[in-house]
Amino acid sequence: MNHLLLALSRPFKPSADMRVSSFFAGIGGFDLGLERAGMNVVFQCELDPFCQQILKRHWPHVPLHDDITTLNPATIPAADLWCAGWPCQDLSTANTERTGLSGKRSGLFFTFMDLVREVQPAWLVMENVPGLLSAEQGTALETVIDTLEADGYLGGWVSCNALDSGLPHNRDRVFFIASFRSERAYHFFTDSSELSGDTSARESSKTKTRPDFRQVALRDNPLVVQRRGGFGYTLAKSICPTLRAQTGGHQGGHSDRPILCGEELDMDRVGAADGVSSRLDGRRGRLIGNAVVPTISEWIGKRILEIEILEQKNMASDRSSLNHITS
């Protein structure tokens, strides 16, 4: 069992009540995982009519807005965490004419950040394809980080593959975790045993059929992108090095083509596979292929809740010490 699966199998009783607003919600992959972690989804925004049907079925009492470009920030319920898997079409290398963040669809990142700027939620968790790392000769990633910094968010990013959560699906995605005017998001990376823990004892005690999550995330001297506002880990060996001038040289694009993205599901190819529903047509396959893996968002949610709970304990301890001093 890899460390991501081990972390998800541990008993976890959150004492921090965190509310979530979900943007570009799709079929609710982010939402499902964060709810499994112990959070409460209070708002969703999704344009696709078929996705809306799915969201209304599983979250019938959660307010649902369709078009993010018409969303009034004053109407968004109070939430501690906003999640967003914004459109990838203009960033993905599957699009040979990708226009990056200047594209009509992937450029909705800026619309989302306009709302963030108005409301200033405590946490942001965002997701996109690894093509973001190389889009616009590498400046797209820098633009995302610069925008987060300018709006008061600190944190980092990490690439996670669905395979590492135990699913037989090779789908790599980049996740951003950031906190508003706080370094709490840094603890997600620096304190996470799944990313940076010492696993030597665990390694010697068992035989594994798949590398654990720490190894998958950090093996083979992964590329660490670091700057004043945050840092990230990736296994990509061919991304544009705009954010790491110390490495020199300019590298080519990274292939991030996901299965089912923009394709019809080939039922002749997978229809006989065990566990594949006969109702899984091309439309459903495309939506599943675009969805955030709930297992990964659950892991992210649990880590954030752990950080919040620890922060609450530290604040309570500080108040107790102050009361003792002044009494």
C-alpha positions as CSV (number, residue, x, y, z in Angstrom):
1,M,0.0,0.0,0.0
2,N,1.5,3.3,-1.0
3,H,1.6,6.3,1.4
4,L,-1.3,8.1,-0.2
5,L,-3.5,5.0,0.3
6,L,-2.1,4.5,3.8
7,A,-2.9,8.1,4.7
8,L,-6.5,7.6,3.4
9,S,-6.9,4.4,5.4
10,R,-6.0,5.9,8.8
11,P,-9.0,6.8,11.0
12,F,-9.5,10.5,10.8
13,K,-12.0,12.6,12.9
14,P,-11.7,16.3,11.9
15,S,-12.5,18.9,14.5
16,A,-12.3,21.8,12.0
17,D,-15.6,22.6,10.3
18,M,-14.5,23.7,6.8
19,R,-16.9,24.9,4.1
20,V,-16.1,24.5,0.4
21,S,-17.1,26.4,-2.7
22,S,-16.5,24.5,-5.9
23,F,-15.9,26.2,-9.2
24,F,-15.7,24.5,-12.6
25,A,-17.2,21.6,-10.6
26,G,-17.6,19.2,-13.5
27,I,-19.2,16.0,-12.1
28,G,-18.0,16.7,-8.6
29,G,-14.6,15.0,-8.3
30,F,-13.1,17.7,-6.1
31,D,-16.4,17.9,-4.1
32,L,-16.7,14.2,-3.4
33,G,-13.1,13.9,-2.2
34,L,-13.2,17.0,0.0
35,E,-16.5,15.8,1.5
36,R,-14.9,12.4,2.2
37,A,-12.1,14.2,4.0
38,G,-14.7,15.8,6.3
39,M,-15.5,19.1,4.6
40,N,-18.9,20.5,3.7
41,V,-19.7,21.7,0.1
42,V,-21.9,24.8,0.3
43,F,-21.7,26.1,-3.3
44,Q,-21.0,24.9,-6.8
45,C,-20.5,26.6,-10.2
46,E,-20.7,24.6,-13.4
47,L,-21.8,25.5,-16.9
48,D,-22.2,22.1,-18.6
49,P,-25.9,21.0,-18.5
50,F,-25.1,17.3,-18.2
51,C,-22.7,17.9,-15.3
52,Q,-25.3,20.1,-13.7
53,Q,-27.7,17.1,-13.7
54,I,-25.1,15.0,-11.9
55,L,-24.4,17.7,-9.4
56,K,-28.1,18.3,-8.6
57,R,-28.6,14.5,-8.1
58,H,-25.8,14.2,-5.6
59,W,-25.9,17.6,-4.0
60,P,-29.6,18.5,-4.3
61,H,-29.5,21.2,-1.6
62,V,-26.3,22.9,-2.6
63,P,-26.7,26.2,-4.5
64,L,-25.6,25.8,-8.2
65,H,-24.7,28.7,-10.5
66,D,-24.1,28.1,-14.2
67,D,-21.8,30.7,-15.8
68,I,-18.8,31.9,-13.7
69,T,-18.6,35.0,-15.9
70,T,-22.1,36.1,-14.6
71,L,-21.4,35.2,-11.0
72,N,-21.8,38.0,-8.4
73,P,-19.3,37.4,-5.6
74,A,-21.8,38.7,-3.0
75,T,-24.0,35.7,-3.8
76,I,-21.4,33.1,-3.0
77,P,-22.0,31.5,0.5
78,A,-19.2,32.0,3.1
79,A,-16.6,29.3,2.6
80,D,-13.1,28.5,4.0
81,L,-11.8,26.8,0.9
82,W,-12.4,27.4,-2.8
83,C,-11.5,24.6,-5.2
84,A,-11.3,25.0,-9.0
85,G,-10.2,22.7,-11.8
86,W,-10.4,25.4,-14.4
87,P,-10.6,24.5,-18.2
88,C,-7.5,22.9,-19.6
89,Q,-8.2,23.0,-23.4
90,D,-5.9,26.0,-24.1
91,L,-3.1,24.6,-21.9
92,S,-3.1,20.9,-22.8
93,T,-0.5,19.7,-25.3
94,A,-3.3,17.6,-26.8
95,N,-4.3,20.9,-28.4
96,T,-1.7,21.6,-31.1
97,E,-2.8,25.2,-31.4
98,R,-3.0,25.9,-27.7
99,T,-3.1,29.6,-26.7
100,G,-2.4,29.2,-23.0
101,L,-4.0,31.5,-20.4
102,S,-4.9,34.0,-23.2
103,G,-7.4,31.4,-24.5
104,K,-11.1,31.9,-24.0
105,R,-11.5,28.7,-21.9
106,S,-8.3,28.4,-19.9
107,G,-8.3,32.2,-19.5
108,L,-11.3,31.7,-17.1
109,F,-8.5,31.4,-14.5
110,F,-8.5,35.2,-14.4
111,T,-12.3,35.3,-14.0
112,F,-11.9,32.9,-11.0
113,M,-9.2,35.0,-9.5
114,D,-11.3,38.2,-9.9
115,L,-13.8,36.5,-7.6
116,V,-11.0,35.3,-5.2
117,R,-9.8,38.9,-5.0
118,E,-13.2,40.1,-3.9
119,V,-13.9,37.3,-1.3
120,Q,-10.4,36.2,-0.1
121,P,-11.1,32.7,1.0
122,A,-8.6,31.2,3.5
123,W,-7.6,28.4,1.2
124,L,-7.3,27.8,-2.5
125,V,-6.9,24.3,-4.1
126,M,-6.7,24.4,-7.9
127,E,-6.0,21.8,-10.6
128,N,-5.0,21.6,-14.2
129,V,-3.0,19.6,-16.7
130,P,0.8,19.3,-16.7
131,G,0.7,21.3,-20.0
132,L,0.4,24.3,-17.8
133,L,4.1,23.9,-17.0
134,S,5.2,24.4,-20.6
135,A,2.4,26.6,-22.0
136,E,3.4,30.0,-23.4
137,Q,7.1,28.9,-23.2
138,G,6.8,28.3,-19.5
139,T,5.3,31.7,-18.6
140,A,1.8,30.4,-18.0
141,L,2.9,28.8,-14.7
142,E,4.7,32.0,-13.7
143,T,1.5,34.0,-14.5
144,V,-0.5,31.7,-12.2
145,I,2.0,32.0,-9.4
146,D,2.4,35.8,-9.9
147,T,-1.4,36.2,-9.8
148,L,-1.7,34.2,-6.6
149,E,1.1,36.2,-5.0
150,A,-0.4,39.5,-6.0
151,D,-3.7,38.5,-4.4
152,G,-2.1,37.5,-1.1
153,Y,-1.8,33.7,-1.5
154,L,1.3,31.7,-0.6
155,G,1.8,28.0,-1.1
156,G,3.1,25.6,-3.8
157,W,2.1,23.0,-6.3
158,V,2.6,19.3,-6.8
159,S,2.0,16.9,-9.7
160,C,-0.1,13.8,-8.8
161,N,-0.9,10.9,-10.9
162,A,-4.1,8.9,-10.6
163,L,-2.0,5.7,-10.6
164,D,-0.4,6.8,-7.3
165,S,-3.9,6.7,-5.6
166,G,-4.3,3.0,-6.6
167,L,-6.4,3.6,-9.7
168,P,-5.4,1.8,-13.0
169,H,-5.4,5.2,-14.8
170,N,-2.3,7.0,-16.0
171,R,-3.4,10.6,-15.6
172,D,-1.0,13.2,-14.2
173,R,-2.4,16.6,-12.9
174,V,-0.9,19.6,-11.3
175,F,-2.5,20.8,-8.0
176,F,-2.0,24.2,-6.4
177,I,-2.5,24.6,-2.6
178,A,-2.3,28.1,-1.3
179,S,-3.4,30.0,1.9
180,F,-4.4,33.7,2.2
181,R,-1.8,35.9,3.9
182,S,-0.5,32.9,5.8
183,E,2.2,30.3,5.5
184,R,-0.1,27.5,6.5
185,A,-0.1,26.1,3.0
186,Y,3.7,25.6,3.2
187,H,3.0,23.0,5.9
188,F,1.2,20.9,3.4
189,F,4.5,20.3,1.6
190,T,7.1,20.5,4.4
191,D,5.2,18.5,7.0
192,S,3.6,15.9,4.7
193,S,4.9,12.4,5.4
194,E,3.5,11.3,2.1
195,L,5.8,13.8,0.3
196,S,8.8,14.2,2.5
197,G,8.8,11.5,5.2
198,D,11.5,9.0,6.0
199,T,10.2,5.7,4.7
200,S,13.4,3.6,5.1
201,A,12.0,1.5,8.0
202,R,8.8,0.9,6.1
203,E,10.7,0.0,3.0
204,S,12.6,-2.8,4.8
205,S,9.5,-4.2,6.4
206,K,7.4,-5.1,3.3
207,T,7.5,-5.8,-0.4
208,K,5.4,-3.5,-2.6
209,T,4.2,-3.9,-6.1
210,R,4.0,-0.2,-6.7
211,P,6.2,2.7,-5.5
212,D,4.8,4.5,-2.5
213,F,3.5,8.0,-2.9
214,R,6.5,9.8,-1.5
215,Q,8.7,7.9,-4.0
216,V,6.4,8.7,-6.9
217,A,6.3,12.4,-6.0
218,L,10.0,12.8,-5.2
219,R,12.0,10.1,-6.8
220,D,14.9,10.6,-9.1
221,N,15.7,14.1,-8.0
222,P,12.5,15.7,-9.1
223,L,12.5,19.1,-10.5
224,V,11.8,21.6,-7.7
225,V,10.5,25.0,-8.9
226,Q,11.0,27.6,-6.2
227,R,10.5,31.4,-6.0
228,R,9.5,33.9,-3.4
229,G,5.9,33.0,-3.4
230,G,6.0,29.2,-3.4
231,F,7.5,26.0,-4.8
232,G,6.4,22.8,-6.5
233,Y,7.5,19.3,-7.3
234,T,7.2,17.6,-10.6
235,L,8.7,14.6,-12.4
236,A,8.4,16.3,-15.8
237,K,11.8,16.4,-17.4
238,S,11.0,18.6,-20.3
239,I,9.2,21.7,-19.1
240,C,10.2,25.3,-19.9
241,P,12.5,26.5,-17.1
242,T,11.2,30.1,-16.9
243,L,10.9,29.9,-13.1
244,R,14.2,28.4,-12.6
245,A,16.8,30.5,-14.4
246,Q,19.6,28.8,-12.4
247,T,19.2,25.7,-14.6
248,G,19.8,27.6,-17.8
249,G,18.8,26.2,-21.2
250,H,15.3,26.1,-22.7
251,Q,13.5,22.8,-22.9
252,G,10.6,21.6,-25.0
253,G,7.0,20.9,-24.2
254,H,5.8,18.2,-21.8
255,S,3.3,15.6,-23.2
256,D,0.3,15.6,-20.8
257,R,-2.3,14.0,-23.1
258,P,-5.0,12.5,-20.9
259,I,-7.1,9.5,-21.9
260,L,-10.6,10.3,-23.1
261,C,-9.8,14.1,-23.3
262,G,-11.6,15.3,-26.4
263,E,-12.1,11.7,-27.7
264,E,-15.0,9.3,-28.0
265,L,-14.7,6.4,-25.6
266,D,-13.9,3.3,-27.6
267,M,-16.3,0.8,-26.1
268,D,-15.0,-2.0,-28.4
269,R,-11.7,-1.5,-26.7
270,V,-12.8,-1.3,-23.1
271,G,-16.4,-2.6,-23.1
272,A,-15.4,-6.1,-22.0
273,A,-13.2,-4.9,-19.2
274,D,-14.4,-5.9,-15.7
275,G,-16.2,-3.2,-13.8
276,V,-17.0,-1.0,-16.8
277,S,-20.7,-0.1,-16.9
278,S,-22.7,-0.7,-20.1
279,R,-24.0,2.8,-19.6
280,L,-20.5,4.3,-19.9
281,D,-20.8,6.0,-23.3
282,G,-18.4,8.6,-24.8
283,R,-20.0,11.5,-23.0
284,R,-19.7,9.9,-19.6
285,G,-16.2,8.7,-20.4
286,R,-15.1,12.2,-21.4
287,L,-16.5,13.7,-18.1
288,I,-14.9,11.0,-16.0
289,G,-11.6,11.6,-17.9
290,N,-11.8,15.3,-17.1
291,A,-12.8,14.9,-13.5
292,V,-10.5,15.4,-10.5
293,V,-9.7,12.0,-8.9
294,P,-11.6,12.0,-5.6
295,T,-8.9,10.0,-3.8
296,I,-6.4,12.7,-4.5
297,S,-8.7,15.6,-3.4
298,E,-9.6,13.6,-0.3
299,W,-5.9,13.3,0.6
300,I,-5.4,17.0,0.0
301,G,-8.5,17.8,2.1
302,K,-7.3,15.7,5.0
303,R,-3.9,17.3,5.0
304,I,-5.5,20.8,5.0
305,L,-7.8,19.8,7.9
306,E,-4.9,18.4,9.8
307,I,-3.1,21.8,9.4
308,E,-6.2,23.7,10.4
309,I,-6.7,21.6,13.5
310,L,-3.0,22.0,14.5
311,E,-3.3,25.7,14.0
312,Q,-6.3,25.8,16.3
313,K,-4.5,23.9,19.0
314,N,-1.5,26.2,18.7
315,M,-3.7,29.3,19.0
316,A,-5.5,27.8,22.0
317,S,-2.1,27.0,23.6
318,D,-0.9,30.6,23.0
319,R,-4.0,32.1,24.5
320,S,-3.6,29.8,27.6
321,S,0.0,30.9,28.0
322,L,-0.9,34.5,27.6
323,N,-3.6,34.2,30.2
324,H,-1.2,32.5,32.6
325,I,1.3,35.3,32.2
326,T,-1.2,38.1,32.7
327,S,-3.0,36.5,35.6
